[in-house]
Amino acid sequence: MTDIDRPLWQRLLLRRLKFLLVVIAVLALLFGGGYLFAPQWLLRADNARQAMAAHLESHSVQAGDTRWVYYEGGQGPTLVLLHGFGADRSVWLPLARELGGHFHLVIPDLPGWGESSRIEGANYDLDAQAARLQDFVQALRLGRFVLVGHSMGGGIAGVYAAEHPEHVAGLALIDAFGLKMRENDFARESLAGRNPFVYDDRAGFERVLALTFARPPSMPGRIEDVFIARNRAARAFIERTFDALRRPEQYLAVQQRLDRLTMPVLGLWCRDDKVMDVSALDSLRAGLSHAASIDSAVLYGCNHMPILEKPADVARILTGFALSH
């Protein structure tokens, strides 16, 4: 018997039992030395707890050259959420919970990132990722959906929407890569060949937090070590992908396609974003000559990560946009 064939009361009971098991696992790790000896499992358990609280389940599917791992859950209009550079699907969990069950959410680890597969030496620029996204959309038979992208995920979303408008009922770009913007320190350093997203120690990791958060989150050192180890393991991939995104046809990829976007478009930015300057929002609005509608919003008290710093505000704006189109 599959889950969908079970009576509703059984499905609810199973969900509660799963939640209880996750809580027990977290407590066991906390009080059984997990923090000292298995911090990566503590992090996984916390992600599982957050996913369950947002009524999301983890799935995988082979689509094209990639084994995609993704969260899915909820009912209503479909929202597909694409994460940014150096992140994974878990970055959306606070926002997913704030969305409050109004939507059918599909939240993948993008190819090469998180738990989705990576092919050594393959191309993972915006165009290649947009092509892979189409494989994923077809594998899940998603039809039409609102596509939401943050940072690099916004660049992929913008390219995909231009290439496959038949699938995109609305496009939401959050502090997105790929638009013309005022040159800031991040852009100058990146174009000079420096990559701030590689690091070897806690000081380097904390510099990334300071670059991307208005108020960098405080986390235990052993949890920081998990992110440092992941960064080291993926160093070659991170550097190669960052180098690819430095090309003009990549960092202006969405800008060059704005006149091809015909669906409703939302631009959402933090006023004090030190990575993707808020001037990109002006470029977005000015270049959308054929969009069905243009919405924009600016948030204060955040930096490059509004989906983590201001999840309630982002959820409110995104809900209004998605339900009105």
N, C-alpha and C positions, 0 to 999 in steps of 0.2 A: 504494500500500500504506500503510495507516495503521500507527501505532506498535503498536497492539494485535495487528496481524496479523503482525508481524515475529517471527522466532524469538527466544527469550530471550537468546541470546548476542549477537544484533545490538542488542537494546534495551539490554543492559548496556554494550556497546561505545559506543553513541551517548551514553549517560548520562556515561560517562567522558570522551568527547571534549568534550561540552558543559562539563563541569566544568573540563577543561584550558583551554578557550577563555576561560572566566570568569576563571580564575587569570591567564592571559596578559593579559587585558584590565585586570585590577587592577594587575598589574605595569607594564603600559604606561602606565597613568594615573599611577601613582606616580612612575615614572622619566621620564615624558614631559611633566611639567608639569601633570598632572591636578589635583594638589592646589591649585596656584595658579590655574589657568585654567578648570577644569571640576570643581570639587568635588562638584557635584550628580551627575555621572556616576560619580565615585568612590564616592559613597554608594549609588547604584543598583547598581553592580557588587558592592559588599560585601553588599547585600541578596540579590542573585542567588546569590552564593557561599553565604550562610547557608541560603537556600531549598534549594539543591541538596544541601547537606550534610544537610538534614532530609528529603530525598527528596520535596520539594514542587515542583509545577509551577504556573506562572501561567496562568490562564484568564480569559475574560470571557463574560458572558451578559446578554442584555437580559431583564429581568424587571420587569413593570409599567412605571413611569416612569423606571427606572434602568438604566443600563449598569453592571452589577456587575463589578468586577475582584477576583479571589480566588485564593488558593493552594489546591491540593488535592493529596493524596497519601496513600499508606499503605493498609494493609488492616486490617480488624477492625471493631469497633464504631465508629460515626460520632460524631465530636466536632465541633461547630460552635463556633468561638471568635470572640467579638465584642469588639473593642477599645474603648478609652475616648475621652473628649473630647480633641480635638487630636492624636490619634494616628492610626495606620493599621495595616494588617495586619502590617507588618514587626515591630511590637512583640512579636508572638508567636513570632518565629523561634527565639530561644534555648530557649523552652519546648518548641517543636515538636521540636527536636532531642533534648531530654531525654526526650520521651515514647517515644523508642526504637522506633518502628515498630509499636507495639501497636494503633494506631488508624488509621482512615480519617479524616483531618483535612480540614476545610473552613474556610478562614480568609479571610473577605471584608474588603475595604475597605468600611465602611458607607457608605450613600448620602450624598453630599456631602463625604466625606473621602477622602484618598488619591487613587487613580486612578479610583475610581467616580464616576459623573456627578453633577452638581449642577444643580438647576433654580432659577434666580434667583427669589427671593421665595417659594419653596415652604416648607412646614412640615416641620421636621426634629426635632420633639420626640419623646419616647419612644413615644407612641401612633402617630404617623405612621411612625416607623422600624420599629415592630413590625409594622405593616401591610405595609410594604415587604418586611420579612424573610419574611413569608408568601409573597409573590410569588416571592422567591428560592428558598425551600424547594420550592415547587411546580415552578419551572422546572428545578431539579436533581433533582426526584423523590426527595427524601431519605428519605421515610418517617419512621421514628423515630430519634432521636439524643439524645445528651447535649448540652445547651446550656450553654455556658460564657461568662460575661460578666464583664469587668473594668470597674470604675468606671461611666461612662455606659453601656457595653456591658452591664453587669450590670443596669442599669435597664431597658434594652430587652429583655434576656433574661427578666427577671421579668414584665414586661407580656406578652411573647409567650407565655410558659409558661401564664399565666392565661387567655389568649384562645385558645390552641391546644394544650391539654394532650394531644391525640391524637398530636402529633408528638414530645413531649418525654418521653423515657425517664428523664431525670434532669436536674436543674438545679443548676449550680455557680455561685455568686456570689462573686466575688473583689473585696474592697474596693469593694463595689457602691454605686452611687448609687440613691436612691429609697426609703431607709429612714429611720425616725426615729432621730436620734442626738443625743448631747450637743453643744450648740453650741460650736464651736471658733472660732479666729480666722478660718479660711477661710470658715466659714458666715456669721459676722458681716460680713465684708467683702463677701461675695457678695450677701447680702440687702440690704446698704447700697448696692448698685449698682456695686461695683467688680469688675472682671474681671481676675484675676491671670494669665490665659492669653493676654493680648495683650501684645506687646512690640515694640520698635523697634530694639533694640540688643543687644549681647552681655551687658551687665549685666542687662537684662530677662530674657533667655533663661536666664541663670545663676540668677536669682531663682526661675524656674519649676522648674529642676532642684533647687534647695535646698528648695523647697516639697514636692516629690514623691519625692525620694530621701533615704535615710538618709545615704548617702555619694555625693554628686553625682558622676556620671562626668566624667572629664576628657576633653575632645575638642579637636582642633585648631580654632583660631579660624575658619578658612575653612569647616570643616564646620558650626560654629555658624551661620555666615552663611547657609548653605543653609536651615536651619530658620527663621531670621529672615525671609528673603525669602518663604518659603512662608506664614509667619504674616501678613506684610504683605499678600500677595496675597489671602488669604482673610479679611481683617480684618472686612469687613461680615458675612460668613456666621458667623464665630466669635462676634461680638458679638450678632447676632440669635438664634443658637441658644442661647447662654448666657443671654440674657434670657428666652427661652422656658422654659428649665429652672429658672429662679428661681421660677416659679409654684408654689404649694403643691400643686396637683394633679399637678405633675411631680416635685418633690423628695420627695413622699410616694407616688408612683405605685405602687411595689412594696409598700410598707407597707399600702396600702388594698386590695391584692389577695391578701395572704398567705393568707387563709382559703379562697381558690380554688385554691391549689396543692396538688395531690394526689399528685404524683410525689415520688420521693426528692429531697431538697434538701441541698446542701453549702454552708456558709458558711465562707469562708476569708479571714482578715484579718491584716494586720500590726498588731502590738500598738501601734506608734507612728505609725500613719497620721495625718498632719496635715491630710489633705483629707477623707476619709470616716472619721470617728472610729470606733474599735473598738466603742463602745457600740452601733453599728448592728447588730452581731452579736447582742447581747442582744435587740434588737427583733425581729430575724429569728426567733430561736429561740422567743420568746414568742408570736409571731403565727402560727406554722405549726400551726394546729389540725387540719388534715386531710392533712398530708404523709405519704406512705407511710413515710418515715424521715427523720431529721434528723441530719446529721453536721456537725461544726464543728471548726475548727482555727485556732490563733493562732500566727503566726510572729514571731520576734524578730529584731532586727538589720536591719529593713527599714522602709520608710515606705509610700508609696502604690503602689509599683511592684514588688510581689513577683515578678511574672512576668519582670522583668528583674533584680531584686536577688537573688532566691532561686529561680531556675528549677528546680533539681534538687529542692528541697523541694516546690515547687508540683506538679511532675510526679509525684512519689511519692504525694502526697495525692490528686491528681486521678485517677491511675491506679487507686489502691485504690478510690476512690468509683465510678468508671465501670465497672470490671470486677466490682464486687460487686452492681451493679444491672442 
